[in-house]
Amino acid sequence: MQAIDRLKTALDAWMAHEAGRRDTDGLRRDFARAVPGLTDETLAAVFDAFRERLADPARTGRAAEWLGGVGSLFAMDYDGTPFTADEWAELRDLASVDAGNVDMDVLGYVLGQVLEHGAL
């Protein structure tokens, strides 16, 4: 099982068990293990966006899918998660948060996917 698969399993379990509490610290650690090389600043920005989704009743249901898709992008193995045009623009911004310190291969991969999906 690849790291991204373990992350998605952890996401599913987290959504089932954290429905009331929404403590994201353990999930953030799982994400960081599955997607190594992200800077603390980028990781914080991703989890801020994730928490915003959890707080918005209209987006809570897709929050775990979104985070899994983001993880697959930053792991350079995009899984085809459907993102809206606004989400692709947000992903562009997330990839650029700490662009000077992010692995250039990862940055190039994510921005390539963003470009391919018309958000660059």
BELTA-V229613 format. One line per field, one symbol per residue. ss: DSSP state (h for helix, s for strand, l for the rest). A space follows every 10 residues. Layout:
# BELTA-V229613
ss: ???
This chain:
# BELTA-V229613
ss: llhhhhhhhh hhhhhhhlll llllhhhhhh hhhhlllllh hhhhhhhhhh hhhhhllllh hhhhhhhhhh hhhhllllll llllhhhhhh hhhhhhllll lllhhhhhhh hhhhhhllll
